[in-house]
Amino acid sequence: MRKISGAQIFGWIFFWVNNLAIVAVTIISSTNPNDPTIIPHDFLSASFALGMFIFFVVFIQGMAGVAIKRLHDESYWSIVLLIIGIFFNWFYVVSAIWGMSLNQKSGDTK
C-alpha cells in the first residue's frame, strides 16, 4: 500500500468540503423559493437545470477525485488537477503544484 502524501490529504480535504458545499447549496436552492440563486423555481426548468448542474459537478468532482488518488502515479494527473483547479476550484491548484513538486523530487532520486 502506498503512503498518502500531504498534497493528497490537502486535496481530499477540499474535495469533501467542496462536495458538502455543493450539496448544501443544492438543498437550500431547491427548498427556499425566495433564494435569489440562478436556479429557476418552476418545475420543468428547475429539474433540467438542476440535473445538468449535478451531472456537470459529478463529472468534475469525479475527475478531481481520480486525479487526487493518482496524483503520484504519473505527472499527467497533476496536470489534470491543475486544470480543474484553474477553472473550477482554486484550492485544487495548491494540491496540484504540491504534487508536481513531490513528483519532481521523487523523479530526481530515482
ChimeraX attribute file (.defattr): number of C-alpha atoms within 10 A of each C-alpha:
attribute: neighborCount
match mode: 1-to-1
recipient: residues
	/A:1	3
	/A:2	5
	/A:3	5
	/A:4	11
	/A:5	14
	/A:6	13
	/A:7	21
	/A:8	21
	/A:9	14
	/A:10	17
	/A:11	27
	/A:12	18
	/A:13	11
	/A:14	16
	/A:15	19
	/A:16	13
	/A:17	11
	/A:18	15
	/A:19	14
	/A:20	12
	/A:21	11
	/A:22	14
	/A:23	12
	/A:24	11
	/A:25	13
	/A:26	15
	/A:27	11
	/A:28	13
	/A:29	20
	/A:30	17
	/A:31	11
	/A:32	11
	/A:33	13
	/A:34	9
	/A:35	13
	/A:36	9
	/A:37	13
	/A:38	9
	/A:39	18
	/A:40	18
	/A:41	18
	/A:42	9
	/A:43	9
	/A:44	10
	/A:45	12
	/A:46	16
	/A:47	15
	/A:48	13
	/A:49	16
	/A:50	17
	/A:51	12
	/A:52	12
	/A:53	14
	/A:54	15
	/A:55	12
	/A:56	12
	/A:57	15
	/A:58	13
	/A:59	12
	/A:60	13
	/A:61	18
	/A:62	13
	/A:63	16
	/A:64	25
	/A:65	18
	/A:66	13
	/A:67	26
	/A:68	25
	/A:69	16
	/A:70	15
	/A:71	29
	/A:72	22
	/A:73	11
	/A:74	12
	/A:75	17
	/A:76	14
	/A:77	22
	/A:78	27
	/A:79	18
	/A:80	19
	/A:81	26
	/A:82	25
	/A:83	17
	/A:84	21
	/A:85	18
	/A:86	13
	/A:87	10
	/A:88	14
	/A:89	15
	/A:90	14
	/A:91	18
	/A:92	29
	/A:93	21
	/A:94	16
	/A:95	25
	/A:96	28
	/A:97	16
	/A:98	20
	/A:99	26
	/A:100	22
	/A:101	15
	/A:102	17
	/A:103	17
	/A:104	13
	/A:105	11
	/A:106	11
	/A:107	9
	/A:108	8
	/A:109	6
	/A:110	5
